[in-house]
Amino acid sequence: MDRTQLLNKLWEYQHEFGYISKNAISKISKSLQVSNIEIESVISFYHFFHKQPTGKNIIYLNNNIISELKGFEDIKTTFEKETGCNFNEQGNDEFSLFETSCIGLNDQEPAALINFLPFTDLTPKKVKLIIQKIKNGENLKDFASKTKSKIQYTPKEDKTVLFRPYVMGKSIKEGLKYSSQEVIDKITKSKLLGLGGAFFPAGYKWQSCKNNVDDIKYIICNADEGEPGTFKDRAILQHVPGLLYEGMILAGYATGAKEGIIYLRAEYLYLLPELEKLLEEFYSKNLLGKNILGVEGYDFDIRYQIGAGSYVCGAASALIESMEGRRGEPPVRMWSATKHGFKHKPTVVNNVETLAYASRIIELGEDFFLSLGTEESPGTKLISISGDVAKPGIYEIEYGTSFKELLGIEMSQATAPYFLQVSGPSGDCINSSEFDRKICKEDLLCGGALMVFNRNRDILQIFRNFMEFFKEESCGVCTPCRAGNFILTEKVKKIQRGLCSQEDLDDIKQWGKIIKLSSRCGLGKTSPNSLMMAIDKFPDYFNIKIAPSNEDQHVEFDMENAIHEFDSIIKDTQL
Ligand code: SF4
């Protein structure tokens, strides 16, 4: 057994005992030949591993902005009152309560995970009932929520790509009519982009992996969508998971990889039984395993690796670190994964949506895909919409669709939209003068999340939530990201308190530039984006915040408290 088993070992103890004791750490240390101190440092990195005993029922309440706007505080207070414990403390024998970032249920907020089962659309009344049932000894599985998101929209006239009826094995059978190189050529010709947020052309990645000759190669599916507001991959996993498996199998055929691993975020653990059942069906129909569909030497296996709660692990390099049993910190030296990936072997890392589209492109043909969307962005795209809309949920749209259309009566039916956050907190914000902009490479790409806020929402409340999120999720290895996101959070709080001057807004832009330029990974490089943009795009709003009357009120910035908070963050991030 090697170190790549570390996360699985930790999960065994976490699930059985609710925490990972010193004794457990010693046992794991012996079996994997990893030092105790290293194991402790790994445990401390992930939100869902605990070193202190917890109650029998661990509750994680989502604190992202949509939850906050839909009643998070009331729900939090009710949980505390009903369980007799406070959030983010050890709890009692029965319960432990923790806040957590987005759990991929933005269309059903406020939402929580209780022992990793979902409970959605929470109200204080519902929380009381849930806790009562738990105290009565009822089985959580019997009253957990159904989470399958509604597919609110697909293109008409048979232009739907993903959410058309699925026939098991169809794309694999179609792919086998071609050579491995022809399969890659089809994906390249289709211009399919990586849809996890980086938008790197999928065909180039497959080609690069194929070109790196090695007996062992891997296909890794990144099913760790952690960008707040994103739940499109969950929709694929719940509606058409077979497309994901077939995309991986085809990627294996094309590149020569024989093993596929799906890194599934622990927030989606409740999906695993159904997904594994389907996996068995694939094996029983010889769509997985040895000599797939009778083709000699065409072998491919798929297994799951469960993450443990870390936003930064959504980045491919950090995800590989995590799979290798380390803290999910992006490494200093970035190799291309297609050359030196998992276990230093050529590896393709694609996200769920990319692989599902790859499967459909082979099944339907690249010409069909190219006939949809725009010149540079052919095909369709999934968007998860949440916030101030009448119809939150999943939208499969043709590339080139405008935000105005997305917000309109035919689609999400937004109510007085004012501020849109595109691609989650690390993406772009846009104002009403930009609603004609289109989702496509020629204009603005969207990673898959669209959060809609109406005129009554406070922009600073939104940014305080975003910046707290980045402060919490920064892995801490580089100072500009660790300290910079802290400073930006304090600046936002200062503006909220009405103590802001033009100098503070200039500071935010200066700090933002420093963080973006000098951070190691995507988190730091993108975290200040939206706040910096908002200052320019919502001048009326920010001008009110720096009105002369505010400048007259001279109240000192609470530096002592800020330093104290900063120190505690540093302690938390130390090994
Ligand atoms: Fe960690 Fe932030 Fe540096 Fe990324 S930018 S490596 S999250 S400290």
Residues whose N, C-alpha, C, O or C-beta is under 5 A from the ligand:
A	BS01	SF4	V312 P330 E473 S474 C475 G476 V477 C478 C481 R482 S519 R520 C521 L523 G524
